[in-house]
Amino acid sequence: MSDLFLKDVAPEALKRPLADRIRPQELSEVVGQEKLVGANGSLIKLLNSGRIPSIIFWGPPGTGKTTLARIVAKQTDMYLEQLSAIQSGVADLKKIFAAAKMRHQEGKSTLLFVDEIHRFNRSQQDMFLPYIEDGTIILFGATTENPSFDLNAALLSRCQVMVLDRLENAELEQLVMRAEELEEIALNIEDGALDMLLNMADGDGRSLLNMLEQLFAVNHVDKPIDAETLQLLLQKRAANYDKNKDGHYNLISALHKSVRGSDVDGALYWFGRMLDAGESPRFLARRIVRMASEEVGMADPQALVQCMAARDAYEFLGSPEGELALAQALIYVTTAPKSNAVTVAYNQARSFVKQHGNYMPPKHILNAPTQLMKDQGYKDGYQYDHDCPDAFSGQEYFPDEVERAQFYQPVERGFERDIAKRLNWWHKLRKERNS
C-alpha cells in the first residue's frame, strides 16, 4: 500500500479491530471463566506450579480460548506459534515441528496454539504425539466441539481438557463498559436495546465487540438507539448451532430430557430454540414420535397415535402451520404419564435372545399342514384360547429349552395400571391351570 493511498484513508479505517485492541493482556483481565482464572482457578494453579501440560480448551466461540493461550505464552516466556486447522495442512505442521525442535535443542520451549483443532483428521492429529511426548511442543488446542468425539483418544490422553463457558449477559456488559472506555465513547442506547444487543451476542464476546464497533460508528446521533433501530443497524448473528455437531446434540438432549421430566415449558423452550436455529421440523417430528414409545409407552398408548397424527398434519400443512401440530404432540407426550417399561422389556428380550440362541417354538403352537409334521407332534395338544374359560388357556409359549422370563413389568401409572391387573390375573390362571 503506497503512502499516497494511506493519506486518503480515514484514520478509523486503519485501526485494528476493536476485539483485538481490547484483548486482555493479563489473566486478571479475562472476563468470565472464573473456574480457570479465578483465585483458585485450574489454569492459575498450573501456572503457579511451574509445569504447563498440553491443554485442550473446549468452549463456545468468543469465550477467550485464543486469549488464554497468548497470555500463558507471555507469562511463561514460551515462543508462541499459532495456526488454524482450517487453513493448515501436513506441510505447515512439519515446518512448525522442525522449528520447534531447533528451539527445544537450544532450551527454548514452544507453545503451539491450534485453533479449531478438531478440524484436523485422525492422521494429522497423530502427528502431534511424538512432539508432545518428547517436550518439543506444549500443545494448546481450541475447539468448539466435544473433544471426546472429535479428537483421537491418544491425543486426548496426553492433554488436559479445560472447559470454557459462554459469557453471561452481566459479563458481556463488562465488555461494553471496557469498549466505551477504550473508545472514549458512551454508547447512546436504551436499556431495552442494550438487553437485545447482549442477547444477540449469545455469550460470544467477540461477536459483541464486532457489533459494538458498528454501533460506535453511528453513535454521534442525538437520539438514543432503540430496539427497532438496533435491528436495522445490525443483522442478528446466526444461532450457535450446527445441525451435525454439538449444538444439535445438546439441544435435542435438553428437549428429550425435558419431556422425560414432564417439564412442558422447558420442552417448548428447547423446541423453539431448535426451530429458530433452522432445525428440520421433520427431524423433531421423528424424535417426538420416538419419545411417545420410549418415555410414555403403554402408560398412555394414545401418545403414539397423537404423535403420528401430528407428523401427518405437518406433512399435510407444511411450515409454519404444521409446526403447531408438532407443538401439540410435544405437549401431549410431556404431560402424559411416564413409563419406560416398553423400552426395558424390548432391551431385555433382545438380550435374552442373543444369550440363549435360536430355539424352536414348542411343538404344540406350530401348525401342521402335512402328515409328517403331524407325526412329529406339531400342533398336538394346542388349545384354542377363545374356546377356554376367560379366553385364556394358560399354555406355555416359551421354548421348551429355556426357563420362562418376564420382560415386561408395567408401572403403576396411567393405563399400565390396568395392564398390570390383567397380567397378574393371567399369571394366577396360568399357575392354576398348569399345576
Protein Blocks (a to p, Z undefined) as FASTA:
>chain_A
ZZklmmmpcfklmpccfklmmpcfbfklpggjklmmmmklmklmmmmnopacddddddde
hiopmmmmmmmmmmnopacddddfklgcfklmmmmmmmmmmmmmnopacddddehklmpc
fklmmmmmmmmmnomaccddddfbdfklmpcfklmmmpccdddddddfklmmmmmmmmmm
mnopacdddfklmmmmmmmnnopaklmmmmmmmmmmmmmpmbdcdfklmmmmpccddddd
dfkbmklmmmmmmmmmmmmnopaklmmmmmmmmmmnopafklmmmmmmmmmmmmnmmmlm
mlmmmmmmmmmmmmmnopaklmmmmmmmmmmmmmpccdfklmmmmmmmmmmmmmnopadd
dfklpccfbfklmmnopaihpacfklpghiighpafbdfkbccddfbccdfehjllmmmm
mmmmmmmmmmmmmZZ
